Amino acid sequence: MQLAMVGLGRMGLNMTYRLLKGGHRVVACNRSPQPVRKAVKAGAVGSRSLEEAVSKLKPPRVVWLMVPAGAVTRAFVEKLSGLLQPGDLVIDGGNSHYVDDAENEGKLAAKGIRYMDAGVSGGIWGLKIGYCLMLGGDPKAFKRVESALKTLAPKDGYALVGPVGAGHYSKMVHNGIEYGMMQAYAEGFSLLKAAPYGYDLRRISALWNQGSVVRSWLLELAEEAFKRDPELKGLKGYVEDSGEGRWTVLSAIERGVPTPALATALFQRFYSREKDAFANRMLAALRNEFGGHAVLPSRRPRSAYRAERGGGHAVLPSRRPRSAYRAERGGGHSMNRASR
Ligand SMILES: NC(=O)c1ccc[n+]([C@@H]2O[C@H](COP(=O)([O-])OP(=O)(O)OC[C@H]3O[C@@H](n4cnc5c(N)ncnc54)[C@H](OP(=O)(O)O)[C@@H]3O)[C@@H](O)[C@H]2O)c1
């Protein structure tokens, strides 16, 4: 089939490559020209604007958006509502909030244009392995794009999971679960590291990936990370979030569904960004107030507290001249370099 891929970032460009390899005709569209050149080199039809991309598709057209969620995606939907014709189809494959889907659908439906939402999982590995695709929308629209979905996904890796909104909602919960699983591994490995047995964490993750109950792709990635940097000394323990974890917890609160593991995993990420969390200072201060318990004074010259033990502050990872990490490894999520 033919479609336009709008947004040739880490996801959109690799998806374009996969579609081209599968024999589809792809009109490549991106704000900056470089990724379009790359796509054209791989066999795509290039375009310099959304208008040009739309003009290079034969009706009924399919336009796949792979741009940042929120204002950028909404602006593209708005623009497409003026460029496309009745019978055309827009698919939003970004990590949009599911509440945006009803609005986008309404805007396009007013012009007779169809809309589907696609939860896409697979990250930078999707090019090789395929992308897990969770579609929300009308079964007829789904049928229309099924051959492209088949190419993008691994075997049995795509499905229509419900009406418009259901694709992004399921991707949101998927990411909420991802937060929880990552937190569980991080805590467990932290405990192994503190144990007196000198565990080789790479070996343990490799071992657990062979038939154990907790084997998983995340654990395979942990194995890779420990292979590169056994103590993970090359990065700071600073963890970003990109929205879905928050929306998962908000939706759980709205529906009264208990999700303590997912909520804790999200809050732990917030904590990771605080160098010397106010909440922890307050805990120490209160213990000191009611029981005279020891506190570690801050490095400020005139601290209200006196050190009662010899130790100083916990320190951030030491300077490491050759970090095993780059801020953006091969398009992966950005990581903090080791302090320099
Ligand atoms: N990375 C993942 O693992 C992953 C997984 C599933 C879903 N997603 C979702 O997929 C979407 C794309 O993610 P990505 O990782 O490919 O992002 P990315 O690498 O940052 O690429 C973003 C793309 O959007 C374009 N863009 C950004 N701001 C724009 C604007 N104001 N106007 C026009 N174009 C703009 C960029 O164009 P330029 O090249 O000109 O900057 C680029 O093509 C996002 O919604 C993301 O949440 C990501």
The ligand as an SDF file (V2000), in Angstrom:
LIG
                    3D

 48 52  0  0  0  0  0  0  0  0999 V2000
   11.3540    6.7380   20.8370 N   0  0  0  0  0  0  0  0  0  0  0  0
   10.5390    5.7840   21.2540 C   0  0  0  0  0  0  0  0  0  0  0  0
   10.9780    4.7890   21.8390 O   0  0  0  0  0  0  0  0  0  0  0  0
    9.0550    5.8710   20.9780 C   0  0  0  0  0  0  0  0  0  0  0  0
    8.2850    4.7010   21.0660 C   0  0  0  0  0  0  0  0  0  0  0  0
    6.9270    4.7590   20.7390 C   0  0  0  0  0  0  0  0  0  0  0  0
    6.3420    5.9570   20.3900 C   0  0  0  0  0  0  0  0  0  0  0  0
    7.1040    7.0910   20.3440 N   0  0  0  0  0  0  0  0  0  0  0  0
    6.4200    8.3310   19.9510 C   0  0  0  0  0  0  0  0  0  0  0  0
    6.6470    8.5450   18.5660 O   0  0  0  0  0  0  0  0  0  0  0  0
    6.6870    9.9540   18.2940 C   0  0  0  0  0  0  0  0  0  0  0  0
    8.0230   10.2690   17.6560 C   0  0  0  0  0  0  0  0  0  0  0  0
    9.0310    9.8780   18.5610 O   0  0  0  0  0  0  0  0  0  0  0  0
   10.5700    9.8240   18.1600 P   0  0  0  0  0  0  0  0  0  0  0  0
   11.2470    9.0650   19.2430 O   0  0  0  0  0  0  0  0  0  0  0  0
   10.7240    9.3990   16.7480 O   0  0  0  0  0  0  0  0  0  0  0  0
   10.9310   11.3790   18.3140 O   0  0  0  0  0  0  0  0  0  0  0  0
   12.1740   12.1620   17.7350 P   0  0  0  0  0  0  0  0  0  0  0  0
   13.2760   11.2550   17.3880 O   0  0  0  0  0  0  0  0  0  0  0  0
   12.4270   13.2580   18.6950 O   0  0  0  0  0  0  0  0  0  0  0  0
   11.6010   12.7800   16.3640 O   0  0  0  0  0  0  0  0  0  0  0  0
   10.5940   13.7390   16.3960 C   0  0  0  0  0  0  0  0  0  0  0  0
   10.1190   14.0010   14.9990 C   0  0  0  0  0  0  0  0  0  0  0  0
    9.0880   14.9780   15.0350 O   0  0  0  0  0  0  0  0  0  0  0  0
    9.5080   16.1260   14.2940 C   0  0  0  0  0  0  0  0  0  0  0  0
    9.0940   17.3400   15.0030 N   0  0  0  0  0  0  0  0  0  0  0  0
    9.3920   17.6690   16.2700 C   0  0  0  0  0  0  0  0  0  0  0  0
    8.8420   18.8540   16.5810 N   0  0  0  0  0  0  0  0  0  0  0  0
    8.2320   19.2830   15.4650 C   0  0  0  0  0  0  0  0  0  0  0  0
    7.4890   20.4360   15.1430 C   0  0  0  0  0  0  0  0  0  0  0  0
    7.2750   21.4220   16.0460 N   0  0  0  0  0  0  0  0  0  0  0  0
    6.9880   20.5660   13.8910 N   0  0  0  0  0  0  0  0  0  0  0  0
    7.2120   19.6070   12.9890 C   0  0  0  0  0  0  0  0  0  0  0  0
    7.8890   18.4810   13.2280 N   0  0  0  0  0  0  0  0  0  0  0  0
    8.3890   18.3130   14.4450 C   0  0  0  0  0  0  0  0  0  0  0  0
   11.0090   16.0380   14.2230 C   0  0  0  0  0  0  0  0  0  0  0  0
   11.4400   16.7550   13.0900 O   0  0  0  0  0  0  0  0  0  0  0  0
   12.9420   17.3040   12.9670 P   0  0  0  0  0  0  0  0  0  0  0  0
   13.7500   16.1680   12.4100 O   0  0  0  0  0  0  0  0  0  0  0  0
   12.8500   18.4520   12.0330 O   0  0  0  0  0  0  0  0  0  0  0  0
   13.3740   17.6930   14.3470 O   0  0  0  0  0  0  0  0  0  0  0  0
   11.2120   14.5400   14.1040 C   0  0  0  0  0  0  0  0  0  0  0  0
   10.9580   14.0810   12.8100 O   0  0  0  0  0  0  0  0  0  0  0  0
    6.4720   10.6460   19.6340 C   0  0  0  0  0  0  0  0  0  0  0  0
    5.1120   10.9370   19.8010 O   0  0  0  0  0  0  0  0  0  0  0  0
    6.9170    9.5930   20.6360 C   0  0  0  0  0  0  0  0  0  0  0  0
    6.3300    9.7720   21.8920 O   0  0  0  0  0  0  0  0  0  0  0  0
    8.4550    7.0740   20.6140 C   0  0  0  0  0  0  0  0  0  0  0  0
  1  2  1  0
  2  3  2  0
  2  4  1  0
  4  5  1  0
  4 48  2  0
  5  6  2  0
  6  7  1  0
  7  8  2  0
  8  9  1  0
  8 48  1  0
  9 10  1  0
  9 46  1  0
 10 11  1  0
 11 12  1  0
 11 44  1  0
 12 13  1  0
 13 14  1  0
 14 15  2  0
 14 16  1  0
 14 17  1  0
 17 18  1  0
 18 19  2  0
 18 20  1  0
 18 21  1  0
 21 22  1  0
 22 23  1  0
 23 24  1  0
 23 42  1  0
 24 25  1  0
 25 26  1  0
 25 36  1  0
 26 27  1  0
 26 35  1  0
 27 28  2  0
 28 29  1  0
 29 30  1  0
 29 35  2  0
 30 31  1  0
 30 32  2  0
 32 33  1  0
 33 34  2  0
 34 35  1  0
 36 37  1  0
 36 42  1  0
 37 38  1  0
 38 39  2  0
 38 40  1  0
 38 41  1  0
 42 43  1  0
 44 45  1  0
 44 46  1  0
 46 47  1  0
M  CHG  2   8   1  16  -1
M  END
$$$$
